[in-house]
Amino acid sequence: GEAGPVCVKLYNKLRAIQYGDEPDTHNWVTIVE
């Protein structure tokens, strides 16, 4: 089956935060060099 609409929305939001397309307002992402 396919992911439901809520799961897809959460996934897209998380990916946007990880890639810097959305602001990380909770400081979830740590840049590792």
C-alpha positions as CSV (number, residue, x, y, z in Angstrom):
1,G,0.0,0.0,0.0
2,E,0.9,3.6,0.0
3,A,1.5,6.0,2.9
4,G,-1.5,8.0,4.1
5,P,-1.9,11.7,3.7
6,V,-0.7,12.5,7.3
7,C,2.4,10.4,6.9
8,V,3.3,12.0,3.6
9,K,2.8,15.5,5.1
10,L,5.0,14.7,8.1
11,Y,7.7,13.1,5.8
12,N,7.7,16.1,3.5
13,K,8.0,18.5,6.4
14,L,10.9,16.6,7.9
15,R,12.7,16.4,4.6
16,A,12.3,20.1,4.1
17,I,13.8,20.9,7.5
18,Q,16.7,18.5,6.9
19,Y,17.5,20.1,3.5
20,G,17.1,23.7,4.8
21,D,14.0,24.5,2.8
22,E,12.0,25.1,6.0
23,P,13.3,26.8,9.2
24,D,14.4,24.5,12.0
25,T,12.6,26.4,14.8
26,H,13.3,23.7,17.4
27,N,17.0,23.2,16.6
28,W,16.4,19.5,15.7
29,V,19.1,19.5,13.0
30,T,22.8,19.5,13.9
31,I,25.3,20.1,11.1
32,V,28.2,17.6,11.3
33,E,31.3,18.5,9.4
